[in-house]
């Protein structure tokens, strides 16, 4: 059984290319003004995820792409994973109705552990499973301002697990969500989504919003060879509810929180040493959570700035035939941007995270210890040095962390920028990042398979090490004309101590405990017996044909080479497509009508026999009145259904079906 199943562009040109414009103004990409901005203005939009401070997309020394609120609205997507399909270099594959495999630059799986994901600075990377459980985070997309995607290591600023990239989902300021909004979605796969939001103001400079969202999703199509006819047709339906609030006092203080519950149906073998040994059962997994975040920012006239953020996050995952993960995270983070000093622009920061975990298992799954109290200490420093005014810049930085699993970790970074003129940017970087161990690798005992008088199971391995990456990147952006821009990024990644599994043959034992039938016990452990390299290129071209037509084309190439003690595990290189391409067309037909299409090509996945496919999504929208808008959206229109990830032998793999739905939005 896989580790995953064991546990389980708006014209995004804003992101991709650009002109180097000196001392640019800041633009906020609201729905109303998006098409009014020129390509140059879009490239002046400020991003935060590359340097932990605001800087124009065009001059950011990293491979960054921004999915804006207009991208989300005009593409017709209903989830964050589908919005991420517009980003070059990111691998997005839907495993079934309620789960995704998402990674950047390879190593994709249902729990891709080399990608850090944040929502308004709060991590949603699950520290127990190692990865993001996307099905638990169904956000209200109308409140998302942008999604910043950094392809490449981000450990120097964001810490461990930001190995191949960082996704930072940023919600709108409450001043941009005043008034009321209600939207409803229904279709053949979308079985009903209702979202509502109310925004208002208080005092002289305060604003707030409250929201609620409920949804239900139909099951995916089960491949005929993956399961028997006796298994239920509703094996992966899911539904959920989410509510929350945000309040802002000017640009100085923010307080926000969310509460959610999501139920997902899955199939799982119930292992036993008595025949039939591993019958397939239907189970309902419940996700619940509450979080509260506060952020205070103090800006000074000399250019310095102090930011303090803290949050508490309770999350629970209850899987009947596996274990209950009940966790509380307390996090405190401080950052100080020093006033510019001669040629130096320095940022320093420190953080502390405290986690309490309780993993309640069953006869087949247990953790030792069951309860954990983990602390993470961190500090970072970064200095952007002006080597030649307006032309050459060197950024040096490092992150220092200490955790309970691997101890002390050091993640340095160096980035060089060169701007030959105001329309070109060259950048190069060398970085180090780590993926730290989880309780799954170090504390878990879990049955993998049973047969007559035989049990195979994972057992803890206290010697599992952090996976390590040294990355070399080179990028180029240029605005070829007022209408056309290009962005190119290349990379070479060198990995060590990659995760593998192996049988612990020295500890095979015969068990006769008087409780279970006498049996042979074969232990397996997580190890670090693989290394490898990857290289690739990612490109995007943006073309503003005219004020009413914008086109984005992207292409990415990825080649991986892995060497493992067990050659069969080198097949992990075939879990990400070698070639991907995308075409996005946004067209304002008239003042009231828009037609938008996104087309993606995804290469085959030889490791799991997934064929290449082309996905076409079309979204037609019109305003019925000043306050009422309707969208008719078709997704996966080129196929009645297709498999995107996972082997047909996996009991939870489904084929993603063609989807057609309508969305009605009322703003008042």
N, C-alpha and C positions, 0 to 999 in steps of 0.2 A: 504494500500500500504506500502511496506517495506521502511525503511529509505534509503536503497540503491537506489530503483527506484524512490523514491521521489526526490532525487538529483542525485543523482547518486554517476661429480666427475672425471673430469679426475679422475682418480683413486683418488677421492677426499679423498683419504687417507691422503692427505696433511692436512687434516683437522681433521681427526678423531682420530688419535691415536698416542700414542706414546711413543717413547723412550724419556727419558729425557737426552738430550745431553748437556753438559756444554760448555759454550762459543762457540756456533756453528757458522760456517760461514753462510753468507747469500746466498741463492740460488734464482735465478730468473727462474721461470718455463716458458721457451720459448717452442714453439711447437717442435723445433728441438731436445732439450735435455731432454724432459720430460721422455721418456722411458729409457733414459740412467741413470737416477737417481735411486739409491737404495732406499728401504723403509726408511732407516735411514736418508738419505739425504732429502727425501720428508718431513720427520717430523721435519727437521731443518729449513724449510721455515719460514720466519718471517711474522707475521700478526700484524695488527695495531688496530683492532677494540675492543679488549678486554680491553686494558690499555691505549689507545691513544699514544702508543709508540711501536716500533718494538720489538717483542719477538717471540721465536720459538713456533710453534703450539703445540709441545709436552709439553711445560711447562705452557701454558696459563691457568690460573685458572678459566675457564669457559667452557661451552659447545659450542665449536666453530667448524664449518665445512667450508672448502674452496672448492669452485667450481673453477677450474683453466681454463685457456684458452684452454688447451688441452681437458678438459672435454667437453667444449662447442663445439669445432670443431669435436671431435670424436663421440659425441652423436647425432650430426646432428640437434640440436635444432635451431629454428629460432627466439626465443624470450627469454627474461630474465625469465618470469614465467615458461616456460618449462624447462629451465636450473635448476630452483629451485626444480624441482621434484626429483632431485638426493640427496637432503639434508634430513637426518633423522629428524623427529620431526616437519617438516614444512608441513602445509596443503595447497596444490595447487589444485584448482578446476577451470576449465574453465566454465563460465556461458553460454556464447554463442561465436560467432565468434570473438567479439571484447572486451570482458570483462572477468575478472578473480576474484575469491575470494581467497585471500592468507593470511594466518595467521600462527602464531607459538603458539603451546600449547593451541589451542582452540579459541573460539569466532570468528569463521570465518564468513565473509560476503563479499559482493561486495565492501564494504568500511570498511575493518578491521582496526579499529582505535587504536589498541594496538601494532602496528608494525611500527617502524621508518625505513625508507629507504633513503639511501643517494647515490649520484653519485659523486665520488671524493670529498666527504665532503660537498656537497651541498644537502640539504634536498629536497626530492620530495614528502614529506608528505603534502597533501593539507590541509591547516589550516581552510578552510571553510567547506568542506565536512567531514573532519576527516578521513583520509585514503589516499591510493595511487590510482590514476587513471592510471592503468597500460597501458591502450590503448594510452595514450599520450606520452609514453616513450619507443619508439621502437628504441633501440640503435643499432649502428653498432657493432655487436658482435665480429668481427675480431679485434677490438681495445680494447676489455675487457681483462685485465690481469688476474683478479680473482674476485670472489664474496665471501666476507667474511660474514658468517651467524653466528651471536651469538644468541643462544637460551637461553632466560632468560633476566631479566631486565638489561637495559643499561643506566638508567636514571642518574646515578652518573656522567657519563662522557658525555653522548650525550643529556641529558635533557629530558623534558616531551615527552610523547607518545612512548618512548622506553620501553614499559611495559613488553611485552612478548618476545621481541627480537629486534635485529638490523640487517639490511641487508646493507652492504657497498659494492657498486659496484665500483671497482677501475680500471681505464683505464691504458693502457700501457704507459710507458715512450716513448717519441718520438724517442729516440735512438734505440728502438726495433721495430719501424715501418718505417724504411727507405726503399726507393724504391717505387714501384707502386703496387697496388693490385686492381683487379676488380673481382667481383663475381656476378653471376646471378642464380636465383632460379626460378623454375617453376614446377607446379604439378596440381593435381586435386583440391586441396584446396588452395595451394599457387599459386595465379594467376599472379605472377611476382614480383620479388624483384631484384633490381639492386643496387649494392653498389660499390663505387670506392673510393680509397684513394691514396694520393700522399704524400710521406715523403722525406724530405731533410735536409740539414744542413746549418748553416750560422755562420760566424765568427769562432773563435777557439773552442768554446764549446757549440754552440747553435744547436738545432735540432727542426724540426717542422713537422706537418702533417696537411693536409686538407682532408675533406671527404664529401661525399654526399651519401644519400640512399633514394630510392623511393620504395614503396611496394603497393601491392593490395592483399586483402584476400577475399576468397569466403565466402558466407553465411553459417551458420550452418543449421542443419536439425531441422525444427520446429516440436515438438511433436504434434501429431494429436489432442490431447485434449486441447492444450494450446491456440488455436486461430482458427478463422473461415477460410473457404476456400477463403474468399475475401481478406485476408491480403496478401501483396506482398511477393513473394519468396525471394526478396533481402532485407529482413527486417534488417539484421545486417551485411551487407557488410561493409568493411572499407578499406581505403587507406590513404597514407600519404607520406610526404617528410621530410627529416631531413638533415641538413648540419652543418658543424662546423670546428673548428681548435683547435690545441694545439701547443704551443711553450714552450720549456724548455731550460733554460740556465744552463747547468751542472745539479747539484742537488740543486741549490740555488733558482731559481725563475721559476714559471710556470704561463703561461697565457693561458686560454682556453675559448671557447665559443661555443654555439650551437644556432641554429634557427630551428624551426619545425612547421609543420602544419599537423594535422590529422583530417580526416573526418570519422565519424562512423554513420551508420544507426541504428535507434532504433524505437520501437513502443511506443506510449504513449497515455493515455486517455486525451482527451481535455474536461475538466469538465465544465458543464453548468447546470443552474437551469431550462433549457428548454429542453424538450425531443429531442434527445435520452439520454441526461444527461452526458454520458461519452463515446462518440464515439472514437474508436481507430484510431489514425493517424500515418502516417509515418513521421519521422523527421530525419534530418541530424544534428548531433552535431559536431561542429567544435572546435578543440583544436589548439591554437596557442601559441608560446612562443619564447622568446629570453633570453639567459643568458650569463653572462660574469663573469669569476672567475679569481682571481689572488692569488698566494700563494708564500710567501717568507720564506725561512728557513735559519737560520744562526747557524752553528754548531761550537762549540769551542773545543779546545784541552783538556780542563778539563772535557769534557763529557757533559757540559751544551748545551742547544739548545733552540733557540727562533724561533717560527713559527707564522706567521701572515697570515690569510686568509680573503679575502673579496670577496663578489659577489653581483651582482644585477640580479634579475630574474623577468622578466615580463611573466605572464601567463594569458591566456584568454580562457574561456570555454563558448561557445554560444549554449544554448539549446533552440530552438524556443518556445516550449510549457512549459517552466519552467522559467529559468532566465539566465542572462549573468553574469558570474563571471569574473571580470577584476581586476587583482591584480599585484602589484609590491612589491617585497621584496628586502630590502637592509640589508646585513648581514656583520658583522665584528667580527672576532674571533681571539683571541691571546692566545698562550700557551707557557709556559716557563718550560723546564725541567731543574731543578737545577742540578749542579754538585753533584755527589754522596758524601754524607756527613756521614762518619762513616757507620752505619748500615741503613741509611735512603736514599731512592731514591724518591725524591719529585717532583711532577708535579703540577703546578698551571695554571689557565686559567680564562679568562673572555670573555664575548661576549655581543653584542648588535644587535638586529634585529628590523627593522622598516618595517611595512607593511601598504600599502595603498590599501584598498578594495573598489570596487564599484560593488554592486549586483543589477542589473537592472531587476526587475520582470515584471509580467504581471497581468492580472485580478485575477489569481489564486495563485500567488506566490509573496511575497514581503518581504523585510527585513527592520527592523526599529532599528537603522538607516540604510539607503541604503548605505551610504558611511562611512567607518571606517578608523581610523588611529591608529594602535596598536603598542605598543612597548614591547619588551621582553628583560629584563636585566638578565644576568646570570653570575655566577662565580663558579668555582669548585677547589677543592684541593684533592690531593691523595698522600699518602705516603706508599711506599712499604718498609717494615721493615724486615731486616734479623734477624731472631731469632736465627738461627743456620746456619752457613755458609754451602751452598750447600745442605741444608736439609729442614729447616723450614723457611717459609716466611709468613708475615701477611701484607695484604694490607687494608688500611683504607681510605675512601674517602667520599666526599659529594658534591652535586650540590645544589646551591641556585639559585632560579629563581623568577622573578616577571613578571606576565602578566596581561593584562587588563581584563581578564574574571574571573579568580579565585584568583588573587592576588599573595601572596607569597607561593612558594612551596619549600619543603626541601626533597631531595632524597639521603639518606646515603647508605653506602655499606661497608661490611667487608668480606674479602676473606682470607682463610687460605690455604697454600700449604705445602705439605710434600712430599719429594723425598727420599724414602728409599734407592734407588740406581739409577744408571743412566738410568735404563730402566722402572722406575715406577713413576707415579705421582698420588697422592691423592689430591683432593681439595674440599673445602666446602665454602659456602657463604650464607650470609643473606643480602637481599637488599630490598629497598623500591622504588617504582616507581609510577608515576601518569599519567593519561590521562586527559588533560585539556579540558574544554568545548570549543565548536565552535560556530560560528554564527548560525549554524543550530539549536542548542539547545536553544540559548538565544535570537536570533533576528528574527527568521523565522515565517512567517505566510504562510501556504501552504495548499491548498485543498487536502483532503484525499479521499473524495467521495462526490457525489451528487446524489440526488433522487428527487422525487416530493416534493417540498417545504421543502427540508432538505439539509443542507450543513455541512459536518464535515471537520475540518481543524486543523492543528497544529498552535499553537500560541506561542509567546515567553515566556520563563521562566527564569527570571533573577536569580532565586535561584538554578539553576542547579549547582551541585558541581563537582569537579574533581573525576574521578574514581581512586581508590587507590589499590595498591598491596603490600603485604609483601611476599617475596619469600624466600624459603629455598632450597638450592641446594647442591648436593653431587656428585662428579665425580671421575672416576678412569681411567687412561690410562696405558697401558703396552705393550711393545714390547716383544712378547712371543718368537720370534726367529728372525733372520735376514729377514725372509720372511713374518711373520705374526704379526699383531698388533691388539689391541682391544681398544675400547673407550666406556665407559659406563657413562651415566649421569642420575641422578634421581632428582626429584623436587617435592615440595609441595608448592602450591600457595594459598594465602588467600586474597580474594578480598572483598572490601567494596565499597558502593555507586555506584554499577553498573547501567548503563543506562537502563531505562525502559520507557514505554509510558503509559499514562492513560488519561481517559476522565476527563476534568475539569468540573464536574457536577454543581459546584457552580456558574459557569459563562455561563450556557446555556441561550441563549437569543432568542427572536423573532425579526427578522430584517425586517423593512419596510422602506427602505431608498429612495424609489421613483425611484431607478435605477434598482435594481434587483427585481425579483418577490418576494413577501413576503415569508419568509422562516424561519425555525427553524435553529439556528446556534449552533452546538455542538463542543466546543473546546477540543482539545487534547494537552497535554504538555509532554515534555521529563522530566523524573524524575529520582531519584536515589534510587529506591525502590527494589533493589536486592543486594544480597551478595552471596558469594559462595566460594568453594574451588576446586582445581584440583590437581591431582597427576599423575605422570607418569614416564616412563623410556624410554631412547633412547640409542640404541646400534649400533655400527658399527664395522665390522671386515674387515680388509684388508689383502689380501693374494697375494703376488708376486709369482705365481706358478713357473715362469721362466722369463728370461729377455723379453720374447715376450708375456706373458699372465699375466694379472692382474685382480683380482676379488675383488669386494667389496659387502658385504652383510650388510643390515641395517634393524632394526626393531624398531618401536616406539609404545608405549602404552600410552593412555590418558584416564583418568576418571575424569569427572566433576560432581559436585553436586551444584546446585543453589537453592536458596530460595528467592522467590519474593512475593511481596504483592498480585500480580495477578499470581496465579500458572501457567496460560497458558504461561507466558513469561519464565518460567523455561525451556521450550523446547529449548532455545538457547544452552543448553548443548549438544543437538543432532545435531549441525551444524558442528561438527568436528568428523572425524572418530576415533573410539576407538583404532583400530589396523591399522597399516600401515607397509609394508615391501617392501624392494627393493633389486634387484640384478643387478649389473653392471659388464659386462665382456668386457674387451678391449683386442683384440688379433691382434698381428702383424703376419699376415699369411706369408708374405714374405717382402722383402725390399720395394716393391711397393704396396702391398695390405694389407688393414686392415679391420677387421670385428668387429663391436662393437654393443653390445646390452644393453638396459636398460629395466628392467621389474619391474613394481610396482604393489603392491596390495593395494587397498584402501577399507576400511570397509564401511559398509552402513552408511547413514546419516538419522536416524529415524525421525528427526524433519521435514524433507521435503521429505521423502519417496524416497530417492535416494538409489538405490541398490548398493551393493559392486561390484567392477569390477577389472579386471586385465588389465593393459596397457602394451603392448609390442612395443618397438621401436627398429628398426634395421637400422644400418648405414654401408654401404659397400663403401669403398673408395679406389681409386687407382690413382697413378700418371701417367698421359699420357705422360708427359715429365718432365724435371727438373723444369719447371715453371708452368705447368698446372696440376690441380688435379680435379677429378670428384667424387662426392658423390651421391649415390642413397640411399634415406632414406624412410623408411616406419614407420609411427606413428599410434598408436591405432590399431595395426594389429589384435588383438584378437576379435574386434567387428566391425561391419559395422558402428555402431554409438552407443553412450551411453550418458546418462545425468550424469553430474558430480556435479552440484549444482543448487539449485533453484527448486521451485515447478512448476509442469506443469501448474498450474493456473497463474503463472507469465507470462505476455505476451511477455517478452523478453528472456525467457529461451529457449535454444536450445540444441540439442543433438550434441555432438562432433563426427565428422565423421572420418572414416579411411582416412589417408592422405598418398599419395606417391608423392615424388618430386625428382628432380635432381638438383644438385648444381655444377656449374662449376666455379672454382677459378683460376685466372691467376695472378701470381706474377712475376713482371719483373722490 
